[in-house]
């Protein structure tokens, strides 16, 4: 593991592993493993979770065969043993997994239930397409697990549902683009485009003291006049000065 990790780091890849018993955790600790992953079929092995969480390293738990109650118990065990950086992966333990079995709404529900506790949510994906991780990211996934192979022709139990290099590149690019699309909640007004909005203008010559009416004011583009929300308020009020047609209305006109 240590030489593999050194090689991975030289390529800019953080390498970590999945322990399946106490001795594996102890071995990986000595080898400098920075993160631990608990597989779905071990997610109900609370002693293993407790032993792993005691390293106080970031911990990822896949929930492919766990009930909601068991997920809550696993979270309690991990955090109680000292884990402060925990990620839960929504997982469908089928290889490959059919789209109709993914139920990604569960990912969003996990985020609602456990997100307030500071727990991140992700997806362990065994489908054969790239839309699944994109949808997961849109629903709040912070981690995507996807099986990978240099060539499916090499065979092996994971080959049929593993991504090849170009597919992995496409997945990463799609995920990054999705993150850009999601951005952050904002209601900031784009002032550059705001000028194309409507505002109140005189649509006929208005004499001082003349009452504003539907015949002499209207909302048109651009936006350098009064906000259209003042339209009803203005109707029936007298103008304070002469206003030529096609002039934007201002507070001084009232």
N, C-alpha and C positions, 0 to 999 in steps of 0.2 A: 504493500500500500504506500509506503513512504516514497519509493522511487516513482511510482505512478503519480502521486500528488506533486512531487517536485517537477515532473515533466509537465503536468497539467498547468501548474502555476507559471511555468516558463512560457506557456501558450496563452496566458491570460484567463485560464479557466479555474474556478474554485472547485476542488474535488472533495466530495464527502461520501459517506457510505451508510448502509443500512445494517445495523447489528441485529442478530437473531437470538442472542443469549448474552448472559453477563460477561462471558469470556471475550466475546466479540467487542463489547463496549470497552473493556479494559485494554484490549489490543489496540483498538482504534484511538483511544486516549493517548497511549504511548507513541502512536504514529502521527499524532498531531491533527487528528480529524477535527475540523472546525464547526461542523454541523452534523446533526444526526437525523435520520429518517426512520420512522417506525412504519413498517408495511401494514397494509390493511389486516392481514391475517394475524398479526401480532398486536393489533390495537386494543385487544381486550386482555393482553398480558400485562396487567398493571404492575407486577413486580419488575418486569423488564423496562416499562416506561419509567418507573420510579428510579431505577438504577441509572438509566440513561439521563434522565432529567437532573440527577444529582451532579452531573458534570458541569451544569450551569451553562452549557452550550445551547445555541439555538436548536430547537427541536421541531420537526415536521411529522405530523401524524396523519396517515391516510385512513379514511373512515369507511372503506368499501363494504365491510360486513358488520358495522357497528350500528346499534339502535341509537336513537337520540339520547336515551338514558345512559347508554354506555359511553357515548361521546362526552357527555357531561362528566361522567366518572373519570374518564381518561384525562380530561382537562384538569379536574380537581387533583388527581394524582400528580400530574406533571408540574403544575404550579405549586402544589404543596411540597414537592421535592426540590424546589429551587429554580425551576425553569421560568425565565422572565421574557423569553422570545419564543413564542409558540405559534405554529401555523397548522391549521386543520385543512386537509385536502378533501374536497368532495370527490368521491371515487365510485365508479361503477365497476365492480370486480367481474368483468367479462372481457375475454381476450380473443378477438376484438370486441368492442362494445357497440351495440346498435344505437343510432341516434335517438330512437324513441325510448330507449332505456336510460338516457343520460339524466333527465330531470334536473336541468341546471338551475331551476327555480330553487332547488334545495340549497345551492351555493349561496344565493341571495338570502335565504332564510338563516343559514348558518352565520352569515355576516351580521344579520340583525340580532341574533341570539348571543353571539360570542364576541362580536366586534367591540361592544362597549367595555368588555373586559381587557381590551388591548390585544386580542388574539387576531392574527391575520388569517385570511381564508384563501384557499387556492383550489386548483383542480388537478387531479391525477387522471390523465386522459388516455384512453385506449381506443378511441375512435380512429377511423382511417381518413379523416378530413382535417382541413385547417380552419373551418368555420367554428369548430367547437372551442378551441382556446380563445378565439376572438370574442365569441359570445361570453365566455367566462370572464374575460377581462372587463367587458362592458358591464358585467354584473358585479364587479368588485374584486375579482381574483387578483391576489398579489403574487402568486406563485403558479407556474404552469409546469407540470411534470409530463414529459412526453418521451416514449421509448425511441431510441436512436440506433441506427446501424449504418456502417459505411456502405453496405450493399446487401439488400434483402436476399440476393442469390447466395450469400454465405450460409444461409440457413440458421437454425437455432429456434428455440421455443418462442422468442419475441419477434422474429423476423417479419411475420405477417402483419403486425400492427406497429411496426417501427418506421420512423421517418428516415429517409436517406438525406445526405448533406444538403442538396438543393431545396428539398422540402422543408428542412429545418430552417434554412435561411429565409425562405418565404414565410414560415410561421413567425419567426422573430420579427421580420419587417412588418408583418400584419399586426402583430401585438403592439409594436412600438407605434405604429400609425393609429391604432385604436386608442392607445393612451393619450396621444396628441388630440384625437377627436374628443375624448371625454373631458380633458382639461380639468377645470375647477368651476364651481358655481360662480357665476358672475352676471350682473345686470348692468354692467358699465355700458354707457351709450357711446357708440362710435360717432364722434363728432364730425368726422369727415363725411359720413353718409347721412348724418342728421340734417344736413342742409337740403336734402331732397324731400324732407317731410313738409307737411302743410302748416300754414299759419294764416292769420287773419289779415286780409287786405281790403282796402276800399275798392269796390268794383264800379263805382261811379263817383263823380265829383260830389263832395260833401261840404256844405257850408257850416261855419261856426254856429252852434246852437241847433243845427238840424239833428233830428233823432236818427240813431242808427237803426237800420231795418234790414230785412231780408233782401231788399232791392239795392242797397248800397254797400253792404259788406258781405264777404264770403271767405271760405277757407280755400286757399290755393297754394301751390308751391311757388317759391322755396320757403324756408322756415325762419326768415328774418323778421317776421311780424309777431304779434301776440299769439300765444298758444290758443289753438281752437277751443280749448275747454272754456274760454271766456265768451264764446259766441252768444249763448243764451243770456248771459249777464249783461252784455252790451245792448241787446235789442231794447229799444225804447229809451235809451239814455242819450243825452245831448253831446255832440262833439264840442270840444273845447277850442277848436281852431278849424280853419279851412283845411280840407284834406283832398288833394287831387286824386283822381282815379288811378288805380294801379300802385298806390302807396301802401307799404306795410303799416299796419296800425301799431302804435306804441302806447305805453302808459300815459304819456303826455297828451294823447288825444282824448283822454277820458275826463 
